[in-house]
């Protein structure tokens, strides 16, 4: 079985476009429901993380902490940091 590089590139590009448009899909839904501010922030943070996912390294501690900071921003006091206990 041969791997078609052009097909792989198209799949990756399509996935990137979907991530970029995720906010456009989710924001109208958020506006139509009576959600707590915290719930809306959780969704918006997740969208921000998905849009930046290509910039993270799975083997970097700094990258892990940056991803945590993006996901938990304004939800916990110490986003992007390890717990002390």
Secondary structure, DSSP 8 states (H G I E B T S, - for coil): ----HHHHHHHHHHHHHHHHHHHHHHHHHHHTS---HHHHHHHHHHHHHHHHGGG--TT-HHHHHHHHHHHHTTTSTTTTS----
